[in-house]
């Protein structure tokens, strides 16, 4: 198992809760966060080494932002601020049930993706006909609730959730990331896929433009406009979603998942506590395989945990494996409804 490289420090619950409350009130800009001198610096250095070995002279500047980002049309890379401070990373972990990209390899994976955006913007590839013919119209609406076609071979797979299908901009960035990854073996791995032509395009355009000066360098980008002037608490007030709300009829399905089967006996387990222990893995796996925005999946799962608690559902301890499989299948079905029908539950018919 890959361990996180973020040094989450052990603290007594009371001591941490007090420190956490103070941290939430502090403005992010006042933490004096920086990349230099942290574990992020050599990881960014590795990205630059990979770009150099791949024949790309341009090395996009990297700064701390509120999320992984590459501002529209500007070839600079934003890394989430909380990755630069173990305490803030712990708050992110608690608030969002996990930290998006926290191991060295995960961070590199996201950096390669953002480097794809940066290379595209630096040379304005999205304005050229060959790029549009392969990836599509850059001006298309950008929607978090995109509807992926799971297992489509028209797109590469890099960031979880069929992310290349989200938008032409993401399609190129994902293709670039796969092409850049040293051990991706893309020529063999994608040889029979329709998206192979996209990877071949990346390979060709880098050979053509990799050593040329970029049309847009990002040197004059106003990083002051990205200053995180609000508090940590305000950040989560904006980014942490409210619990998803579902029809009461689904209580019946929850009761089925956590039903007491005969002849099992033994100790009973509270369903809410059981789900809470596994919620991170559930959220991650359901988001990965359905492609639904992970924030939306999290909202759904937390709502179902809340309902299980209100209903005081329990199950026999010997039945937990079956219940977990049932619950993941149930949640995945709701998420596919959300993706392709616009809501978790639809066509609710009632008797007159």
N, C-alpha and C positions, 0 to 999 in steps of 0.2 A: 504494500500500500504506500502510495506517495504521500509523504508528510508535508504539511504546509510549511513554507519558509517564513511565514509571518510569526514572530515570537510572541504568541499570546501568553502573557504573564498570568500566573496563578494569583488570585487575590481572594480574600475572604468576601463572601457575598455582601456583607454589610459595607465593608470598605469600598468595594467596587461600585455598589449602587450609589454611594455618596459621590464618588469620583465621577461616575457616569452622568449623574444629574448635573454636575458642574460643567462637564465637557459639552453637554448638549446646549448649554446656555452660551458658551463661548463662540465668538465669530471665527470662522475657519481661517481667515487671513491672519488672525492674531496668533496662530500656532507657530508661525515661522516655518512652515513646511517647505522642504526642498528635496530635490532628487539627489543632489550631490551628497556623497558620504553615506547613502543608504544602500541597501541591497539592490535597489532598482538601477543604480548607476551601471554596474557591470552587465546587467541584463540588457540594458539599452546599448551598451558597448557591443554585446554579442549581435544584436540586430544590425548595427552598423557594419560589423565584420561580415555578416551574411550578405548585406547589400553590396559591399565592396567585392566580395568573391563572386557575386552574381553579375558583376560588371556595371553596377550602378554607382555613379560618383556622388549623386545627391543624397545627403543625409538629413532628413527632416528634423527640425527642432522638436524637442519633447518638453511638455510642461504639465503642471498639475491642474486638473479640471474637476468638474463635478461628476464626470463619467468618462468612459472610454469614448474618444471623439477625434474627429478630424473636421474642423469647421468647414462649411460648404465652400468649395473652391479654393481653400487655403491649405497648402501642404505642410501642416504642422500637426503634431500628435498630442492629444490630451490623455493623461493617465489619471484615474480616480485618485483624489487627494488622500483618501483613507489608506491607500497602500503605502504611504510614506510615514505612517505612524501606527505603531502596534495598538495603541489604545483606541484610535479611531477605527482601525480595522476590526477590533473586537465589537465596537458599537455597530458597525455595518453588518457584521456576522449575526449579531443578536436581532437587529432591526429587520434584516432582509432574509433571515434564515440561510445564511451563507454569504461568502465573498466571491464575487464573479472574478475568476482568474486570480488565484493566490499562490500557486506553486510556480516555480521558475518556468517550467514548460508551458503552463497555461498563460502566464504573462507574455512569454515570447510568442505564443500562438496569436494572442490579441494584437501584439505589436506588429507582427507580420501583416495582419489584416489591415490595420491602420496605415501601415507603410504602403499598402496597395492603393488606398485612397490618396495618400500623399503623392505617389508617383503619377497617378492619373491626373490629379489637379495640377501638379508641377508642369506637366506637358500638355495640359488641356486635351487629353485624349478623347474625352466625352464629346468634344465638338467635331471629331473626325468621322467620316462615313464608315470606315472599317469597324471602328469601335461601336457605333450605333447599330450596324448590321449584326454584330455578334451579341451585344449586351442589351440593346434597347435604348429607349428615350430617357435621357437623364432627367427630363422635366416631369416625368410621371409622379403622381402623388406618393408621398412616403407614408406608409401605414404600418403601425406596430402589429395590427391584427391582419397580417397578410395570410393568404390561404395557400400553403405549400402543397405540393404533390409529393408525398413521401416516396422515397426511393427513386425519384426521377433521375435519369442518367443525363439529363440536359444540364445538370449543375454539379459542381464539385461539392465535397463535404469537408468542412473545416471547423468552423464554429458550430456548436450544437444548435439543433432546431431548424435544419434545412435552410440556414440563414442566407445562402446565396440566392434563394428564390424571393427574397424580400423586396428587392429593388435592383435595377440595372447597376447602380453604383455599388451595391453590396455584392452583386454577381462578379464584377470585376475584382473587387477587393479580395473576395474569397479565392478566386482563380489565381490571383497574384500570390496570395499567402501559401496556397498549395504548391505553386511553382517555386517559391522561395525556400520553403522548408527543406533543409538539407537531405533528410532521409525519406522524402515523400515518394520517390521513385515514380513520379507522375507519368512518365512516358509509358511505363508498363501498367501501372495501376489503372490508368484511365484510357488505355489504348483503344478499347472497343466502346467507349462512351461517346455520346453526342457532344459533350462538353470538351472533348479533346481539342477541338478547333480553337476554343477559348484559351486553353493553356498554350497551344502552339502560337497563338497571337501574342500572348504575354512574352513568350520566349523571343519571338521575332522583334517586337517593338522595343524590348530592352536592348537587344543587340543593335538596334537602329539608334536609340536615343539615350541609352544608359550612360554614356560618357559625355553627352552634350549638356550645356548649361540649361537649366529649366526655364521655361517661359515665365513661371511664377515661382519665386523662391520662398516666400513667406517671411523674408528678412524684415519687411516693413509692417508685419502684422502687429497690431496693438494688443499686446498681451495684458495690458492693464484692463482691457474690456472683459477679460476672463477672471478678474480678481474675485475671489470668493468672499464677498463682503457680508454675507448673512451667517447666522449661527448654524451649528451642527443640527440643532433641533429643527430649525426652519428648513434645512435641507431635507430631512426625513418627512416633514409635514408636506413637502412638495412631491417627494418620490415614493413614499410608502402608501400603498393603496388601502382604501377601506375594504372591509370584508365583503366579498361577493354575496349577494342575496339570492336565495333560491326559493321556489315554491314549497310550501309545507308538505306537499305530496311526497317530496323526496325523503321525508322522515321514514316513510314506509321502506324505501330501499336501504336506508342506513340500518333499520331494524333487521332487515334480511341479512345484510352483510355480517352483522354482529349477533346473529341468532344463536340460541343455545341448542346445539344438537344433542340428541339423546345418547347415552352410553359413554359420554366423554368424561364427565365428572371432574374431580380435582378442583384446584383453586380457580377463582374467577379473576379476570383482569378488567379494569376499567377501560372502555374503548377509547375515550378521549386521551387518557394517559398513554395508551399503547400507540395511538396515531401520532401524538405529539413527539414521542421518542423517534418515530420513523419519518417525520414530516419532511425533513430536508431531502432524504433520499427519494421520497415520493414525489416531491415538487420537481426535483432535478430530472428524474427519469421520465415523468409524464411530460414535462416541457420538452425534453430532448426528443422523444419519439413522436409526439403530436405536432411539434413546431409552434404551439401556442405560446405567446409571450409569457415568460416565466413569472413576471409580476402578476399577471392575470391568474395563472395556475396557483400561485401562492395564495391569492385572495380566496379562490375557491376552496382549497384544502383547509385553510384556517376556518372558513365558515363551516365546513363539514365537521371539523373537530369541535367547534363551538356547539353545534347541534347535538353531536354525540354526547357532549357533557350535559347539556340541558335535558336530554332524554334519559340520562343516567344509564347509558347502554353498557353492558358488560359482555364478556364471552369467556368460555372455559380456557384456561391456560394452554391445554393441549391443542386448541383450535386456532392459535394465532397465525400460523403459516397460511392456512386456508383463508382466514379473514383478511390478511394483508394482500394476498393475490386478488381476492374478490374486490377489495377496496380500490386497488390500483386500476383494475379493469373498469370498475364503476366510474372512477374519476376520469379515466382516459376517454370513456364514452361521452361524458359530459363535455369534456374539452373538445372533442371532435364535433359535437353539436355546435359548440360556440364558434369554432372555426368556419364551419360550412353552412350553418343555419343562422348565425348571428347572435345566438343566445344559448345558454346551457340547456335549457328546457324549452321546448316549443310545442305548438299544437296541443295545448292543454284542453281537453274536452271534458265538460262536466255534464252530468245528468240533469235534465230539465226538472 
